[in-house]
């Protein structure tokens, strides 16, 4: 298939790659540096270039990958380098245009979460990639963390799944390293939101048949999201909160023959297999689960410290699976459906937050003000969103600071 290029003709996506895959990053902030370290752990690839206008960010990237090519803009990158895969690690508003630019250059794309801010953009990107034989992946690395892998392994043991619960509570970031601007609390909520959403959808996709439906959604201005989702005969609840304590991140799956509990803070998975109805089961079940938690936490922490891992757990594993799909033409590790449904739910939450803010501003208007002024005040919430500074590709990437603090390690 012939694909029109920019200035440099990249390898055809349908041509087998004989040498290492050539990888580039757009964005060199803190989260991009995690990407770089994870890429260095992947076999058969070479991190060759990065595009970011910040000299400091470029210097930090050269410390991790000596000799890496550095460019100020994505246009310069694509004009100068022959690439197979491009990682986009920039503020969410830039994801869609940069993804289209990379696809136009004939590159497979890995886009950090949130994949896009709208379903329309996500759909267009997936359709364009499919038409060109290119692979697409998003920053859903919790799917490749040990808790999810163990949960998936034991999923058949609990029988038919009847319910799934995805819960995330996290502490907002108030101070960013290097004096970078910190995202508002509601924007931090939207940044972390894809993680619990895609975990929930992954199990629903594995366990249920038919179409995923968002049955109800409540979003408080204080920063708590409640959602009820259904796929076939399986229901799922989603709770994401800035207020709930302690900080927790877990996925609970209930089946007709037991339950599974994946803990992303402690990197463990507790298993309660069987109906648990006998006296013996009731007596020993707490001890079994306590032992699983103690042994699993000790093993996970020891492994983490002994390996001195400096990138997020699951990141290198997701990269490797994606690179293999790019190399062989196999399907991406993330299905188009899961990407679209994740974006769909996140977009609904974002709209609810904006509507709530507009309503609060309208309610705060004084009685003496006219109707036109009140309408202007209500619209100010949406306008304020638009006036949030458009961060440069490499200004340190506020999302990177957030992800580093809020994503379970």
C-alpha positions in Angstrom: 0.0 0.0 0.0 1.5 3.4 -1.0 1.2 6.1 1.6 1.9 9.7 0.9 4.7 11.0 3.2 5.9 14.3 4.5 9.5 14.9 3.5 11.0 11.6 4.5 9.6 8.3 3.2 9.1 6.1 6.2 9.0 2.3 5.8 5.8 0.8 4.6 3.7 -0.5 7.5 3.0 -3.7 5.5 6.7 -4.4 4.9 8.4 -6.7 7.4 11.0 -4.9 9.5 14.3 -6.7 9.2 16.2 -4.5 11.8 15.2 -2.8 15.0 12.0 -0.7 15.1 12.9 3.0 15.0 11.0 4.8 17.8 10.5 8.5 18.4 8.9 10.5 21.2 6.9 13.7 20.8 7.2 15.4 24.2 10.2 15.1 26.5 8.7 15.9 29.9 8.7 13.8 33.0 6.3 11.2 31.8 8.1 10.9 28.4 11.3 10.1 30.4 9.4 7.2 31.9 8.6 6.1 28.4 12.3 6.4 27.4 13.4 4.2 30.3 10.7 1.6 29.5 11.6 1.6 25.8 15.2 0.8 26.6 14.0 -2.4 28.3 12.2 -3.6 25.2 14.1 -5.9 22.8 14.4 -5.2 19.1 13.8 -1.5 19.2 15.9 1.7 19.0 14.8 5.0 20.5 16.3 7.4 17.9 14.7 10.8 18.3 12.5 13.2 20.4 10.7 16.4 19.6 10.3 19.1 22.3 10.8 22.8 22.3 12.3 22.8 25.8 16.1 22.7 25.9 16.0 21.5 29.5 13.7 18.6 28.6 15.9 17.7 25.6 19.0 17.7 27.9 17.2 15.4 30.4 16.3 13.0 27.6 19.9 13.0 26.4 21.0 11.9 29.9 18.7 8.9 29.6 19.5 8.1 25.9 22.9 9.5 24.9 23.1 10.4 21.3 19.3 10.7 20.8 18.3 13.1 18.0 16.6 16.2 19.3 14.2 18.4 17.4 12.2 21.5 18.4 9.0 20.5 16.5 7.2 17.4 15.3 7.5 18.8 11.7 11.3 18.9 12.0 11.2 15.3 13.4 9.2 13.8 10.6 11.2 15.7 8.0 14.5 14.3 9.2 13.9 10.8 10.6 12.7 7.5 9.2 10.5 6.1 11.9 8.3 3.1 12.5 6.6 4.1 15.8 5.9 7.4 17.4 4.9 8.0 21.1 2.8 11.1 21.8 3.3 12.2 25.3 1.9 15.7 25.3 -1.1 17.6 26.8 -4.5 16.0 25.9 -5.6 18.8 23.6 -2.7 18.1 21.3 -3.1 14.3 21.0 -5.5 14.2 18.1 -3.7 16.6 15.7 -0.3 15.0 16.5 -1.7 11.5 16.0 -3.0 12.5 12.6 0.4 14.0 11.8 2.2 10.8 12.7 -0.3 8.6 10.8 0.2 10.9 7.7 3.9 10.2 8.1 3.2 6.5 8.0 4.0 5.7 11.6 2.3 3.4 14.1 1.2 5.5 17.1 1.2 5.1 20.9 -0.8 7.9 22.5 -0.7 8.6 26.2 -4.0 8.7 28.1 -6.4 10.2 27.7 -6.2 9.0 24.1 -8.3 11.9 22.8 -10.8 14.4 24.4 -13.7 13.4 22.1 -15.1 10.2 20.6 -15.2 11.9 17.2 -11.5 12.4 17.2 -10.8 8.9 18.4 -13.0 7.4 15.8 -11.4 9.4 13.0 -7.9 8.4 14.1 -8.8 4.7 14.4 -10.4 4.7 10.9 -7.4 6.5 9.3 -5.0 4.1 11.0 -7.0 1.1 9.8 -7.2 2.4 6.3 -3.3 2.7 6.2 -2.6 -0.6 7.9 -1.1 1.1 11.0 -1.4 0.1 14.6 -2.7 2.3 17.4 -2.2 1.9 21.2 -2.9 4.1 24.2 -1.4 4.5 27.7 -3.4 1.7 29.4 -0.4 0.1 31.1 -2.4 -1.1 34.1 -3.7 -3.9 31.8 -0.1 -5.3 31.8 0.6 -4.8 35.5 0.9 -8.1 37.6 -2.5 -7.6 39.4 -4.4 -7.6 36.1 -2.4 -10.5 34.7 -3.1 -12.6 37.7 -6.8 -11.6 37.7 -7.1 -12.6 34.0 -5.4 -15.9 34.7 -7.9 -16.8 37.5 -11.0 -15.3 35.8 -12.3 -18.7 34.5 -12.0 -20.1 38.1 -14.8 -17.9 39.5 -17.4 -19.0 36.9 -19.7 -16.7 35.1 -19.0 -13.0 36.0 -22.0 -11.2 37.4 -20.5 -7.9 38.5 -17.3 -5.8 38.3 -16.3 -2.9 40.5 -13.6 -0.4 39.6 -12.6 2.0 42.4 -9.9 4.7 42.4 -9.3 7.3 45.1 -6.3 9.6 44.8 -4.7 12.7 46.2 -4.4 15.7 43.9 -1.0 17.2 43.1 -0.6 20.7 44.6 3.1 21.3 43.8 4.9 20.2 40.6 8.7 19.8 40.3 10.5 22.7 38.7 7.8 25.2 39.4 5.6 23.8 36.6 1.9 24.8 36.6 -0.3 22.3 38.3 -3.6 21.2 36.7 -6.8 22.1 38.4 -8.3 19.4 40.5 -11.1 18.6 38.0 -8.5 18.4 35.2 -6.4 16.0 37.4 -9.6 13.9 37.8 -9.9 13.7 34.0 -6.3 12.8 33.6 -6.5 9.8 36.0 -10.0 8.8 34.9 -9.0 6.5 31.9 -7.3 4.0 34.3 -10.3 2.8 36.2 -12.5 3.1 33.1 -10.4 0.9 30.9 -9.9 -1.7 33.7 -13.6 -2.0 34.1 -14.3 -2.2 30.4 -11.6 -4.8 29.9 -13.3 -7.3 32.2 -16.8 -6.4 30.9 -15.5 -7.1 27.3 -14.0 -10.4 28.4 -17.1 -11.5 30.4 -20.1 -10.0 28.7 -21.6 -10.1 25.3 -23.2 -7.4 23.2 -22.8 -3.6 23.5 -21.4 -1.7 26.5 -24.0 0.7 27.9 -23.5 3.6 30.3 -26.7 3.4 32.3 -26.2 6.2 34.8 -23.6 8.8 35.6 -23.3 11.2 38.6 -20.4 13.7 38.9 -20.0 16.0 41.9 -18.2 19.3 41.8 -16.2 18.1 44.8 -14.6 15.5 42.5 -16.4 12.1 42.8 -17.7 10.1 39.8 -20.3 7.4 40.1 -21.2 5.4 37.0 -23.2 2.2 36.3 -22.2 0.3 33.2 -23.7 -2.8 31.7 -22.6 -5.3 29.0 -25.0 -8.1 28.3 -25.9 -9.6 31.7 -22.9 -8.2 33.5 -23.0 -5.0 35.4 -20.1 -2.8 36.5 -19.7 0.2 38.9 -17.2 2.9 38.5 -16.2 5.1 41.4 -13.4 7.7 41.1 -12.9 10.2 43.9 -10.7 13.0 45.0 -12.2 12.9 48.5 -12.4 9.3 49.6 -9.6 8.0 51.8 -7.4 6.0 52.1 -5.9 6.3 48.7 -6.8 3.1 46.9 -6.9 1.6 43.4 -8.6 -1.7 42.9 -10.7 -3.9 40.6 -13.1 -6.4 42.1 -14.7 -9.1 40.0 -17.6 -11.2 41.4 -18.5 -14.5 39.7 -20.9 -17.3 40.5 -18.0 -19.3 42.0 -16.0 -16.8 43.8 -14.4 -13.3 43.5 -11.0 -11.7 42.6 -9.6 -8.5 44.0 -6.7 -6.8 42.1 -5.0 -4.2 44.3 -2.9 -1.6 42.2 -1.4 0.2 45.3 0.1 -3.0 46.7 0.5 -4.8 43.4 -1.3 -7.9 44.6 -4.4 -10.0 43.7 -6.5 -11.8 46.3 -8.5 -14.8 45.3 -11.6 -16.2 47.0 -12.5 -19.3 44.9 -15.6 -21.3 45.7 -19.0 -20.5 47.1 -17.7 -19.8 50.7 -20.9 -21.2 52.2 -19.5 -24.0 54.4 -18.4 -23.5 58.0 -14.8 -24.4 57.1 -14.8 -21.9 54.3 -16.1 -19.2 56.6 -13.5 -20.0 59.2 -10.4 -20.2 57.0 -11.3 -17.7 54.2 -10.0 -14.6 56.2 -6.7 -16.3 57.0 -6.2 -17.4 53.3 -6.9 -13.8 52.1 -4.6 -12.3 54.8 -1.8 -14.7 53.8 -2.3 -13.8 50.1 -2.1 -10.1 50.9 1.0 -10.4 53.2 2.9 -12.7 50.8 1.9 -10.8 47.7 2.7 -7.4 49.1 6.1 -8.6 50.4 7.0 -10.2 47.0 5.8 -7.2 45.0 7.7 -4.7 47.1 10.9 -6.8 47.1 10.7 -7.2 43.4 10.2 -3.5 42.9 13.1 -2.5 45.0 15.5 -5.2 43.9 14.9 -4.3 40.2 15.2 -0.6 40.9 12.5 0.0 38.4 12.4 3.6 37.3 9.5 3.4 34.8 5.9 2.6 35.6 5.0 -1.1 36.1 3.4 -2.6 33.0 4.7 0.1 30.7 7.6 -1.9 29.1 5.3 -4.9 28.8 2.6 -2.9 27.0 5.2 -1.4 24.7 6.6 -4.8 23.8 3.2 -6.1 22.9 2.5 -3.1 20.8 5.8 -3.2 19.0 5.2 -6.9 18.2 1.9 -6.0 16.6 3.6 -3.2 14.6 6.3 -5.6 13.5 4.1 -8.6 12.6 0.8 -6.9 11.6 -1.0 -8.7 14.4 -3.9 -6.8 16.1 -2.9 -4.1 18.6 -3.0 -5.2 22.3 -5.9 -2.7 22.8 -9.1 -3.3 20.8 -10.6 -0.3 19.0 -13.8 -0.9 20.9 -12.1 -0.5 24.3 -10.4 2.7 23.2 -13.6 4.2 21.9 -15.6 3.2 25.0 -13.0 4.6 27.3 -13.0 7.9 25.5 -16.8 7.9 25.4 -17.2 7.6 29.2 -14.4 10.1 29.9 -16.0 12.6 27.5 -19.3 12.2 29.3 -17.7 12.9 32.6 -15.8 16.0 31.2 -19.1 17.4 29.9 -20.8 16.8 33.3 -18.0 18.7 35.1 -18.3 21.6 32.7 -22.1 21.7 33.0 -21.8 21.6 36.8 -19.3 24.4 36.8 -21.5 26.6 34.6 -24.5 25.9 36.9 -22.6 26.8 40.0 -21.4 30.1 38.4 -25.0 30.9 37.3 -26.3 30.2 40.9 -23.7 32.5 42.3 -24.9 35.4 40.2 -26.5 38.2 42.3 -30.3 38.7 42.0 -29.8 42.2 40.7 -28.0 41.1 37.6 -30.0 40.8 34.4 -30.8 37.6 32.5 -28.2 38.3 29.8 -25.5 38.7 32.5 -26.4 35.5 34.1 -26.2 33.7 30.8 -22.8 35.2 30.2 -21.7 34.0 33.7 -22.9 30.5 33.0 -21.0 30.4 29.7 -17.9 31.6 31.5 -17.4 28.2 32.9 -16.9 26.7 29.5 -14.9 29.8 28.4 -12.6 29.4 31.4 -11.9 25.8 30.3 -10.9 27.1 26.9 -8.6 29.7 28.5 -6.6 27.2 30.4 -3.1 27.7 29.0 -2.3 25.5 26.0 1.0 24.0 27.3 3.8 23.7 24.8 4.7 20.2 23.7 7.7 20.2 26.1 6.9 22.6 28.9 7.4 19.8 31.3 3.9 18.4 30.5 1.7 19.0 33.5 0.1 15.6 32.8 3.4 14.0 33.4 3.7 15.3 36.9 0.2 14.3 37.6 0.6 10.8 36.2 3.8 10.3 38.2 2.1 11.2 41.4 -1.4 9.7 40.8 -0.8 6.5 38.8 -0.3 3.5 41.0 3.2 2.2 40.9 
